[in-house]
Amino acid sequence: MSGYSGVAVIVQARLNSSRLPRKALRNLCGKPLLAYTLDAMRQIPAERYILACDHASQAAFVPIAEQFRYTLISGSETDVLDRFCTVIRQFESSLRPIKTVIRATADNPFLFTEAAEASLKRFIELKEPDYFTYTGLPHGSGIEIIKAKSLLTAEQLTKEPYDREHVGPALYRHTDTFICVMETAPLHWYAPHLRTTVDTQADFDRAELMMEYLYQAKVPMPPSSSAILKACRYADKVIVFVPSVQEGLGTGHLRRACTLMRELSPQIRCVLYLRGASHPPFVEEVMKAMGITDVCTEIPNRPCLFILDNFRTEPEEVQRLRKIAPVIALDEGGDGRAFADYLVDVLPALPDASPFRQEAAHDQANNRVHDTQTPVQTTRVDTGLADSASSETATQAGINLRDYADALNANCTEVRFIALPKKRKQHGALSKYIKNRRYVFNPETVRALVVCGGEDAAQMALPAASALAALGTEVSVVDPNEKNYVQKQLNVYVYPYLENLRERLCEWDIVVTHYGFTAFEALAAGCAVILIAPTAYHHALGTAAGFSALPAGIPSSEDFKTVFNAGIAIPSLVTPESEEKSLAAFVLKLSAATAQRCPLCDAQSPLPPQGRAENKTVSVCAQCGMHYPSFIVAEKKDYSEQYFFEEYQAQYGKTYLEDFESIKRQGLRRMALINAVYAKVFHSGKETSLFDGLHHGTKRILDIGCAYGPFLAAAKESGWSPVGTDIAAEAVAYVCKTLQIPACQAPFPVLPASFPFTVERTFTDQRNQLLSIPLEAGGFSAVTMWFVIEHFPDLSSVLQKVSELLIGGGIFAFSTPALSGVTGRWNRRLFFAQSPTDHYTIWDRRQAKKQLAQYGFTVKKIVSIGHHPERFPHAAKLKRGGIRWNILMLISKLFKLGDSMEIYAVKQGAIDD
């Protein structure tokens, strides 16, 4: 082929579609759907551009063919293969006949033009096979390259309706006749789970969402593959906001939801979900003021995330939502808090050690802490360990109260998610009043603002202002119950509302409010803050956060005087130097997180999570007892060469290869245990000769996740015939070429039936020897995984494959971190926090036997490893090697409290099973 001579782009189209009639000419954001396909294919270098339609559609397609300078040729409606061959034959007698066909269909408006051009180049590099395509592109974004002469031959050879309707199958379903290459697409185009074609009305609706996103983002047309992938994700994902819209709870929850929607909508679809038939008047007012129109009263299809900003939610509602999509709860105050997939506390909650946390539930039961008039700024109701309702929930769920307490702790607490004011007092404006880290004011010389939320549901603002004014302070107060500005007394100025309050806070010296957003905004503005409290719980929250907080109830002048005399505390959580963090950006990050069911039995746990960290939530399966990260906020790890060198060195102080001999020594110890188990199973404990004829007198062992092969080297040295597999190409190459041990690159449990292995020539044998290494069922006496098993998100298929590979009585040995070790027993929160996000299972020796028995394995031995005396309670500063250190080391080994373990199990059944 000389250049692109003889290359023809042929786009097939018809109007008589049964599922979506006349879809080719349907208006997609101002253009016919077909126009996008024709425009995209015009970017592919070719000699001819042809629109191949059926006879009945020809007249309707004339204008669009002319617009995009396509030659219009018609043919059979149902025999599309014949239609293409008609086009080819029409140019057979010309000076430049069609030699190569680039095939596309009219219902694919989101073609990857870069991939199409790369396909043509690859077709040429491969010496022009009969058929070429990239596999793994989004469904509807790819094209096919076909040799014209081969297409004419296929027409003569096949009469099957499927072949003739779909064209490509006429070649790739007959590989005995045609050379067909289906090459996996490069990684940056590989997205087989995505769909861009338009076959149905739902597809068209989705295409509209994608195109609207592209136009809004001002993406040049035709869009690039990366832009199409972003549009796909935009169309596939929708965040559903579920705010509180109850009367008496303020407007803060709804306003925050609307604000997040406005900030996120350019990047991801957002919908406001309003429950119930009617809502208070302020709902419409807030939505109108903030320009929110995407509202639904029924949950939309396939949401990717629920953002629950509901003040107080029952467990039943959270669990109902979780069955549809992960639930992110913001400042959640109900018992449903414990069941959320991820918890964000913008306002700090009470610390675990707070005595009030133990008492809050009793107060709740007596309606002393949480009456219905609590203002919106309250951070959350603490369910407390002593709460009878919470205790009952925990008991019914089958977990202990300590576990339930861990479920209440937020994954992330970040005050700077509050929209902090841009306008702040000049640096050091109040510094002259600071003594011993407190503000010391003369109340008669300062100006104060009293504000208690948009509703002031507890009606505390005006009485508090009067009490403060009695000390001679000039006071401004926001009282939503007043209709107009009024001066109540000489130094009390009442406002029904202050426009843009956040940016005006810096006008006052002191801000009097209750625990909530305004308190922290005022700190950032550079003001002194005094907290008043509608409840004892508010008082406890304010005190725990470091504020000067008055006792619960309407404050008196004496209360304020006491604070002035003691000095107003200066909390350090937010300062005038604090920079705001974007809650919207954090929510966007959470939308890309991975929600996971139990890797062992594929069940979604109905239990509250067992632990929370900023990058994950850990749950336990109610069916099998496996602990696993049910919500992971991290990108998937890449086990490339960088991991074994840079990351390994950062963790252990040396690269993997520098640590090779040390790891190999561990391998020799493990092989001694494997040999002992093998001898006991097959030789009644005697390490005698092997079974005659079994694998030609050798014991075959497969090491999954072999890395650079130190264990394989140990197995070979121990008299076994080792085989390795790993996903890292560099590691596999090292094992094969340097260690001369057969290994293949494969993502277990997917394995080839066999793989080639070259035995390098030696001094005695001057020729390389090419072997085929089988990986057949029942082909191994042992299968091992050393700190690998926890990396599989689908553990069930892994264990099934291991069982399939082993002979009856074969050994399955693996190591993994152990929740039953010293850290997991005494500091589970730390254990879960430190567990890497690519550890999809967290094993417990107390559950392992039962879990492995489900897959036909009998545990023969569990070895506790990774002993750390310094991780015992109150032992962090112990002298290594000292008496107490040695005593704790002995206890750790005696009671098997190592933070990792090795499990040696055998497959149930006889050798010839």
MIKE-613460 format. One record per residue (C-alpha): residue in one letter; x, z, y. Coordinates in pm, whole numbers, padded with zeros to 5 digits, always signed. Each point is the difference from the previous one (the first is absolute). Last residue first. Layout:
% residues N
AXZY...
END
This chain:
% residues 913
D-00916+04280-03757D+00316-00072-00206I+00201+00283+00150A-00281+00251-00041G-00226+00136+00271Q+00012+00210+00317K+00246-00118+00260V+00262+00263+00067A+00063+00215+00305Y+00306+00123+00188I-00078+00128+00352E+00270+00068+00257M-00078+00230+00291S+00047+00042+00371D-00032+00291+00245G+00144+00236-00261L-00214+00304-00077K+00037-00002-00378F-00056+00377-00039L+00347+00068-00141K+00167-00265+00215S-00144+00130+00326I+00054+00362-00103L+00368-00072-00075M+00041-00178+00332L-00169+00295+00171I+00251+00240-00158N+00290-00228+00091W-00106-00013+00365R-00051+00377+00005I+00354+00051-00131G+00164-00257+00228G+00073-00359-00099R-00155-00145+00315K-00054+00275+00254L-00372+00049+00054K-00136-00112+00339A-00309-00184-00130A-00091+00276-00244H-00311+00150+00164P-00231-00176-00249F+00193-00207-00256R+00135-00330+00133E+00358+00129+00024P+00004+00042-00379H-00020-00381-00041H-00027-00134-00355G-00033-00378-00033I-00075-00021-00372S-00262+00142-00240V+00006-00171-00340I-00327-00075-00175K+00012-00074-00374K-00213-00154-00272V-00295-00131+00202T-00238-00199-00220F-00099-00339+00139G-00316-00195-00083Y-00111-00097+00348Q-00239+00290+00059A+00269+00229-00147L+00216-00074+00304Q-00244+00174+00234K-00051+00300-00227K+00371+00056-00043A+00070-00048+00371Q-00247+00255+00138R+00209+00320+00008R+00315-00206+00062D-00150-00114+00332W+00057-00357+00112I-00050-00146+00347T-00115-00361-00022Y+00018-00278+00260H+00351+00086+00118D+00052-00279+00256T-00093+00236+00285P+00294+00224-00086S-00081+00364-00090Q+00139+00214+00283A-00341+00086+00147F-00147+00066-00345F+00280+00239-00092L-00010+00168+00344R-00374+00070-00032R+00055+00109-00358N+00231+00280+00107W+00006+00262-00274R-00100-00188-00316G+00095-00352+00107T+00334+00117+00137V+00092+00198-00314G-00099-00270-00245S-00349-00075-00137L-00042-00289+00242A+00277-00173-00191P+00199-00300+00123T+00040-00266-00272S+00206-00074-00309F-00091-00227-00288A+00025-00035-00376F-00231-00198-00229I+00124+00006-00355G-00124-00220-00285G-00202+00159-00282G-00193-00323-00047I+00208-00275+00159L-00002-00009+00377L-00084-00296+00226E-00379+00050-00021S+00025+00370+00081V+00209-00080+00308K-00255-00263+00102Q-00289+00246-00027L+00198+00255+00199V+00060-00252+00279S-00361-00123+00000S-00119+00357+00056L+00261+00073+00265D-00139-00248+00251P+00168+00115+00324F+00337+00007-00181H+00287+00175+00185E-00040+00336-00177I+00122-00153-00328V+00338-00094+00149F+00203+00320+00019W+00174-00100-00323M-00227-00223-00206T+00076-00046-00370V-00137-00198-00294A+00118+00069-00353S-00010-00163-00344F-00082-00336+00151G-00158-00327-00113G-00349+00121-00081A-00146-00256+00238E+00253-00267+00097L+00266+00012+00265P+00230-00253-00165I+00350-00077+00139S+00085-00369-00035L+00376-00046-00021L+00242-00242+00167Q+00360+00042-00117N+00286-00083+00233R+00293-00160-00177Q+00359+00121-00034D-00070+00252-00273T+00304+00215-00077F+00099+00070+00361T-00363+00025+00099R-00267-00241+00126E-00291+00149+00189V-00315+00074-00195T-00277-00179+00190F-00346+00146-00015P-00327-00194-00001F-00335+00182+00013S-00273+00075-00250A-00377+00057-00010P+00021+00050+00376L-00093+00342+00136V-00277+00125+00231P-00011+00379-00041F+00245-00004+00175P+00089-00224+00295A+00270-00221-00157Q+00367-00081+00054C+00165-00016-00340A+00279+00192-00169P+00243-00073-00284I+00319+00210+00014Q+00328-00167+00100L+00081+00292+00232T+00130-00228+00277K-00210-00314-00047C-00330+00123-00144V-00012+00347+00157Y+00122-00127+00337A-00255-00286+00004V-00277+00248-00077A+00105+00220+00291E+00011-00290+00245A-00344-00125-00111A-00170+00337+00057I-00328+00016-00196D+00164+00156-00305T+00023-00054-00375G+00262+00111-00248V+00085-00057-00366P+00216+00233-00207S+00117-00028-00364W+00080+00357-00096G+00331+00147-00116S+00039+00278+00256E+00238-00212+00214K-00277-00257+00030A-00245+00269+00109A+00248+00136+00257A+00058-00348+00144L-00376-00054+00018F-00027+00336+00179P+00250-00111+00262G-00174-00339+00040Y+00000-00112+00364A-00373+00076+00034C-00150+00047-00350G-00356+00024+00127I-00130-00020-00355D+00265+00076-00262L-00084-00168-00332I+00168+00135-00314R+00071-00192-00318K+00140+00188-00301T+00211-00233-00205G-00002-00087-00370H-00131-00352+00041H-00291+00118+00213L-00119+00212-00294G+00149-00164-00307D+00133+00318-00151F-00133+00301+00184L+00282+00176+00176S+00287+00194-00147T+00008+00378+00017E-00075+00239+00288K-00183+00248-00219G-00303+00172+00155S-00256-00123-00247H+00138-00351+00029F-00257-00192+00205V-00160+00254+00232K+00277+00261+00001A+00274-00260+00032Y-00178-00170+00288V-00057+00331+00180A+00369+00087-00034N+00109-00349+00102I-00224+00019+00309L+00150+00338+00090A+00355-00133-00036M-00105-00307+00200R-00111+00227+00284R+00341+00166+00013L+00167-00343-00005G-00227-00114+00281Q+00088+00301+00215R+00363-00100-00049K-00098-00355+00106I-00149+00134+00323S+00333+00166+00081E+00189-00314-00093F-00216-00221+00225D+00006+00221+00312E+00227-00244+00187L-00232-00275-00128Y-00303+00176+00147T+00171+00052+00335K+00131+00338+00106G-00115+00292+00215Y-00313+00067-00205Q-00288-00077+00237A+00169-00227+00256Q+00200-00162-00279Y-00316-00082-00194E-00159-00149+00313E+00303-00219+00087F+00111-00105-00349F-00271-00004-00262Y-00280-00048+00253Q+00182-00278+00190E+00038-00203-00320S-00375-00032-00016Y-00259+00253-00108D-00237-00074+00290K-00237+00289+00067K-00363-00064+00077E-00094+00081+00357A-00121+00349+00077V-00319+00197+00063I-00106+00074-00358F-00343+00138-00090S-00079+00124-00352P+00356+00113-00067Y-00012+00112-00365H-00038+00315-00207M-00109-00061-00359G-00256+00245-00142C-00161-00254-00235Q-00366-00003+00105A-00013+00193+00329C+00295-00199+00131V+00207+00193+00253S+00047-00113+00358V+00296-00041+00236T-00044-00128+00358K+00288-00198+00146N+00233-00083+00288E-00081+00288+00236A-00023+00246-00287R-00297+00142-00189G-00043+00185-00326Q-00241+00062-00284P-00273-00230+00127P-00360+00121-00038L-00151-00092-00336P-00222-00302-00069S+00307-00188-00131Q-00034-00374-00022A+00062-00107-00358D+00241-00273-00114C+00109+00197-00311L+00377+00021+00043P+00063-00134+00349C-00279+00224+00139R-00154-00194+00289Q+00202-00114+00297A-00064-00063+00369T+00287-00188+00164A+00056+00016+00375A-00039-00304+00226S-00295+00152+00187L+00210+00317+00045K+00246-00192+00216L-00286-00126+00215V-00121+00361+00031F+00348+00099+00123A+00004-00283+00254A-00342+00113+00125L+00120+00362+00025S+00272-00121+00235K+00248+00269+00096E+00009+00141+00353E+00331+00107+00145S+00065+00366+00075E+00209+00078+00311P-00284+00188+00174T-00008+00220-00312V-00202+00005-00321L+00045+00228-00302S+00220+00235+00206P-00270+00240+00116I+00057+00161+00345A-00168+00344+00010I-00166+00115+00325G+00152+00321+00134A-00085+00353-00107N-00157+00091+00336F-00177-00335+00030V-00135+00035-00353T-00131+00350+00063K-00164-00117+00324F-00182-00275-00188D-00149+00249-00243E-00081+00238+00288S-00193-00276+00175S-00211-00029-00312P+00002-00265-00270I-00320-00117-00175G+00060+00036-00375A+00296-00002-00235P+00314+00175+00122L+00218-00177+00259A+00275-00236-00114S+00344-00032+00159F+00114-00294-00209G+00258+00000-00281A-00175-00224-00256A-00086+00301-00218T-00162+00168+00302G-00217-00302+00070L-00111-00035-00361A-00079+00371-00032H-00205-00005+00321H-00193-00305-00117Y-00077+00183-00325A-00121+00304+00188T-00261-00223+00159P-00087-00152+00342A+00364+00055+00103I+00168-00018+00340L+00347-00151+00018I+00233+00030+00299V+00227-00296+00073A+00279-00045+00256C+00022-00360+00115G+00278-00256-00052A-00223-00297-00083A+00120+00025-00361L-00128+00358-00018A-00331-00113+00153E-00038-00270-00266F+00059+00269-00263A-00282+00222+00128T-00225-00300+00064F+00022-00108-00364G-00136+00324-00141Y+00016+00377+00003H-00218+00113+00290T+00057-00068+00369V+00157+00155+00309V+00245-00234+00171I+00247+00157+00245D+00203-00162+00277W-00250-00276+00075E+00049-00362+00111C+00190-00075-00325L-00332-00009-00182R-00108-00316+00185E+00123-00255-00255R-00191+00166-00284L-00313+00040+00212N-00053-00373+00046E-00327+00060+00188L-00086+00367+00041Y-00354+00091-00101P-00273+00240+00112Y+00243+00150+00254V-00013+00358+00125Y+00230+00136+00271V+00059+00376-00003N+00200+00148+00292L-00268+00103+00249Q-00287+00000-00244K-00197-00246-00206Q+00121-00313+00179V-00200-00290-00147Y+00068-00350-00139N-00310-00144-00161K-00204+00022-00318E+00137+00329-00132N-00032+00056-00376P+00325-00187-00063D+00189+00284+00176V+00358-00095+00087V+00158+00282+00200S+00235+00005+00296V+00143+00341+00084E+00194+00141+00297T+00128+00332-00132G-00091+00318+00187L-00032+00222-00306A-00379-00040+00009A+00058-00374-00037L+00116+00058-00359A-00322+00178-00097S-00209-00268+00172A+00187-00281-00175A-00048+00169-00338P-00375+00032+00065L-00013-00372+00095A+00198-00131-00298M-00151+00204-00285Q-00319-00188-00074A+00062-00002-00378A-00084-00373-00015D+00229-00084+00291E-00119-00361-00044G+00301-00212+00096G+00246+00272-00082C+00063+00349+00132V+00160-00048+00343V+00131+00259+00247L+00251-00128+00255A+00227+00239+00191R+00175+00002+00338V+00270+00259+00070T+00080+00247+00279E-00259+00275-00058P+00078+00030-00369N+00362+00098+00078F+00172-00182-00282V+00250+00082-00275Y+00041-00295-00236R+00178+00105-00317R+00339-00082-00158N+00155+00326+00116K-00098-00076+00360I-00136-00338+00106Y-00172-00024+00342K+00284-00191+00166S-00025-00257-00282L-00347-00107+00112A+00095-00337+00154G+00309-00026-00221H-00040-00368-00071Q-00282-00142+00211K-00336+00072-00150R-00129-00257-00242K-00197-00326+00023K+00018-00196-00327P-00224+00248-00176L+00034+00042-00377A-00236-00186-00233I+00019+00245-00290F+00209-00131-00290R+00273+00219+00152V-00157+00301-00171E+00122-00124-00337T-00093+00166-00329C+00035-00227-00303N-00095+00041-00365A-00221+00290+00106N-00029+00311-00213L-00341+00052-00155A+00098-00141-00341D+00281+00255-00018A-00258+00277+00033Y-00194-00147-00292D+00311+00014-00215R+00049+00366+00090L-00365+00065-00083N+00035-00121-00357I-00134-00325-00132G-00291-00084-00233A-00210-00193+00251Q-00289+00244-00047T+00236+00288+00081A+00133-00175+00311T-00349-00073+00129E-00105+00359-00072S+00303+00131+00185S-00079-00228+00291A-00358+00125+00014S+00115+00362-00030D+00260-00040+00273A+00287+00233-00084L+00266-00269-00006G-00110-00125+00339T-00241-00278+00091D+00165-00029+00338V-00249-00172+00226R+00179-00265+00196T+00164-00084+00332T-00268+00123+00238Q-00005-00250+00287V-00356-00101-00072P-00145+00324+00128T-00151+00255-00242Q-00373+00019+00069T-00101-00031-00363D+00150+00336-00088H+00335+00015-00173V+00177+00332+00027R-00270+00266-00019N-00239-00186-00229N+00028+00279-00264A+00136-00236-00265Q+00237-00146+00256D+00135+00344+00088H+00075+00062-00366A+00166-00342-00019A+00219+00073+00302E+00142+00322-00145Q+00281-00143-00214R+00098-00251+00267F-00014+00282+00250P+00289+00167-00180S+00216-00301+00102A+00261-00073-00264D-00126-00351-00071P+00030-00101+00365L-00321-00058+00196A-00070-00361+00086P+00196-00210+00247L-00208-00252+00199V+00068-00359-00107D-00055+00102-00358V+00014-00307-00223L-00111+00038-00361Y+00033-00269-00267D-00199-00071-00315A-00269+00243+00108F-00124+00251-00259A+00114+00326+00161R-00149-00095+00334G-00345-00029-00158D-00026+00377+00046G-00049-00071+00370G+00231-00004+00301E+00159-00343+00002D+00251-00055+00280L+00016-00370-00096A-00086-00085-00361I+00137-00313-00167V-00222-00100-00292P+00114-00259-00255A-00261-00262-00096I-00332-00029-00188K+00014+00296-00239R+00165+00195+00280L-00315-00035+00213R-00214+00187-00252Q+00273+00261-00044V+00009+00064+00374E-00378+00028+00013E-00019+00244-00292P+00279+00216+00142E-00202+00071+00317T+00135-00112+00336R+00071+00194+00323F+00136-00146+00322N-00075-00357-00109D+00296-00215+00083L+00017-00171-00340I+00208-00315+00008F-00107-00191-00312L+00245-00256-00135C+00028-00339-00168P-00369-00083+00028R-00124-00229-00277N-00352-00086+00111P-00141+00167+00309I-00147+00354-00005E-00355-00009+00132T-00105+00101+00353C+00252-00234+00160V+00167-00032+00341D+00246-00258+00131T-00115+00003+00365I+00236+00251+00165G+00063-00070+00370M+00115+00351+00092A-00279+00070+00249K-00256-00159-00230M+00115+00204-00301V+00000+00322+00204E-00348-00057+00142E-00146-00108-00333V+00124+00319-00165F-00090+00220+00301P-00370-00057-00065P+00007+00202-00325H-00034-00200-00323S-00281-00131-00217A-00028-00151-00348G+00290+00179-00166R+00368-00075-00037L+00191-00198+00258Y+00295-00198-00136L+00225-00148+00268V+00183-00308-00129C+00363-00102+00040R+00179-00320-00092I+00378+00012+00022Q+00261-00113+00251P-00189-00076+00322S-00259+00265-00097L+00246+00290-00017E+00006+00118+00361R-00372-00045+00059M-00087+00162-00333L+00226+00296+00071T-00173+00060+00334C-00343-00026-00162A+00093+00256-00266R+00146+00235+00263R-00311-00033+00215L-00227+00074-00296H+00193+00314-00094G+00024+00120+00360T-00367-00041+00088G-00099+00364-00023L-00116+00187-00306G-00335+00105+00148E-00188-00306-00122Q+00157-00152-00307V+00185-00331+00019S+00291+00089-00228P+00216-00303-00068V+00024-00226-00307F+00236-00287+00079V+00014-00278-00260I+00328-00189-00015V-00036-00359-00118K+00255-00190-00202D-00026-00338-00169A-00056-00199+00318Y+00299+00155+00178R+00211-00030-00314C-00080-00366-00019A+00070-00048+00370K+00343+00157-00047L+00065-00231-00297I-00113-00299+00207A+00240+00097+00281S+00288+00022-00249S-00093-00339-00145S+00008-00159+00345P-00321-00095+00178P-00103-00362+00068M-00050+00076+00279P+00197+00232+00227V-00095+00371-00033K-00169+00137+00310A-00060+00341-00165Q-00370-00038+00079Y+00007-00349-00148L+00165+00123-00318Y-00237+00297-00035E-00303-00221+00057M+00134-00236-00268M+00034+00280-00255L-00344+00143+00073E-00152-00347-00021A+00177-00061-00330R-00158+00320-00133D-00345-00123+00092F+00084-00330-00169D+00114+00174-00318A-00321+00207-00004Q-00199-00321+00042T+00172-00139-00307D+00287-00230-00094V+00240+00038+00293T+00364+00054-00105T+00215+00273+00153R+00020+00259-00278L+00270+00266-00037H+00110+00156-00329P+00249-00282-00063A+00215+00106+00297Y+00347-00155-00031W+00093-00182+00322H+00282+00232+00112L+00102+00050-00365P+00074-00364-00069A-00270-00172-00207T+00022+00006-00377E+00059-00352-00127M-00255-00201-00190V+00186-00308-00122C-00182-00261-00207I+00175-00267-00203F-00281-00202-00155T-00093-00109-00353D+00032+00316-00209T-00074+00191+00320H-00364-00107-00019R-00188+00279+00182Y+00241-00049+00292L-00084-00369+00043A-00377-00049-00012P-00015+00362+00117G+00106-00117+00348V-00300-00229+00056H-00276+00266+00021E-00310-00206-00087R+00172-00235-00244D+00180+00271-00189Y-00313+00213-00026P-00211-00298-00115E+00237-00077-00291K+00057-00375-00035T+00376+00017+00009L+00266-00259-00082Q-00081-00290+00235E-00035+00220+00308A+00319+00183-00100T+00193-00328+00016L-00123-00072+00353L+00096+00355+00102S+00346-00047-00153K+00057-00312+00215A-00092+00196+00312K+00246+00284-00066I-00184+00316+00103I+00082+00270+00254E-00268+00273+00017I-00106+00213+00296G-00031+00373+00067S-00194+00223+00237G-00333+00015-00185H+00070+00294-00230P+00284+00180+00177L+00334-00131-00126G+00117+00126-00339T+00082-00337-00154Y+00190-00275+00179T-00090-00348-00117F+00162-00298-00171Y-00127-00282-00221D+00147-00309-00164P+00354+00112+00075E+00184-00150+00298K+00370+00058-00050L-00032+00381+00032E+00154-00013+00348I-00269-00251+00108F-00282+00229-00113R+00177+00290+00173K-00005-00193+00326L-00370-00076-00042S-00076+00362-00085A+00195+00119+00306E-00226-00216+00219A-00308+00152-00162A+00144+00353+00023E+00061-00045+00372T-00355-00137+00042F-00156+00301-00171L-00361-00119+00000F-00266+00210+00169P-00295-00241+00037N-00033-00053-00377D-00346-00146-00063A+00117-00356+00062T+00229-00012-00302A+00370-00083-00009R+00211-00243-00205I+00344-00129+00095V+00027-00327-00192T+00330-00176-00071K+00066-00369-00070I-00260-00167+00222P+00085-00368+00040R+00224-00124+00285L-00017-00379+00017S-00364+00014-00100S-00127-00107-00342E-00051+00352-00132F-00160+00128+00324Q-00363-00001-00115R+00113+00111-00346I+00113+00337+00134V-00328+00063+00184T-00208-00095-00304C+00221+00230-00208F-00094+00288+00226R-00373-00075-00035D+00040-00042-00378L+00143+00351-00020V-00288+00118+00219D-00257-00108-00257T-00296+00191+00146E-00063-00183+00327S+00163-00332-00090G+00185-00188+00274S+00050-00024+00373I+00304-00080+00213L+00043+00119+00360T+00347-00057+00151Y+00086+00308+00202R+00079-00011+00373F-00115+00357+00081Q-00287-00110+00223E-00068-00310-00207A-00051+00203-00316I-00223+00241+00193P-00222-00281+00130V-00028-00182-00339F-00085+00307-00208A-00380-00022+00027A+00001-00368-00103Q+00214+00067-00309S-00196+00290-00144A-00217-00195-00246H+00294-00209-00128D+00208+00302-00097C+00299+00101+00210A+00375-00068+00009L+00146+00070+00345I+00339-00172+00012Y+00319+00069+00193R+00279-00251-00069E+00377-00001+00040A+00050+00374-00038P+00160+00293+00179I-00236+00298-00033Q-00129+00120+00339R-00304-00233-00029M-00103+00214-00298A-00078+00286+00237D-00212-00216+00233L-00198-00145-00291T-00065+00345-00144Y-00103+00150+00334A-00229-00295+00076L-00177+00042-00336L-00155+00329+00116P-00158-00181+00292K+00114+00146+00332G-00140+00256+00246C+00078+00320-00187L-00079-00153-00340N-00291-00237+00041R-00098-00139-00339L+00118-00357-00062A+00179+00060-00331K-00267+00256-00098R-00269-00266-00030P-00173+00201-00275L+00155+00338-00097R-00041+00074-00371S-00121-00345-00112S+00241-00199+00219N-00137-00343+00092L+00212-00056+00309R+00317-00134-00159A+00374+00031+00063Q+00337-00085-00153V+00312+00004+00216I+00268-00251-00100V+00343+00023+00163A+00191-00308-00107V+00373-00034-00062G+00124-00355-00063S+00277+00025+00256Y+00075+00364+00077G+00377-00031+00009S+00103-00254-00264M-00145+00106-00334
END
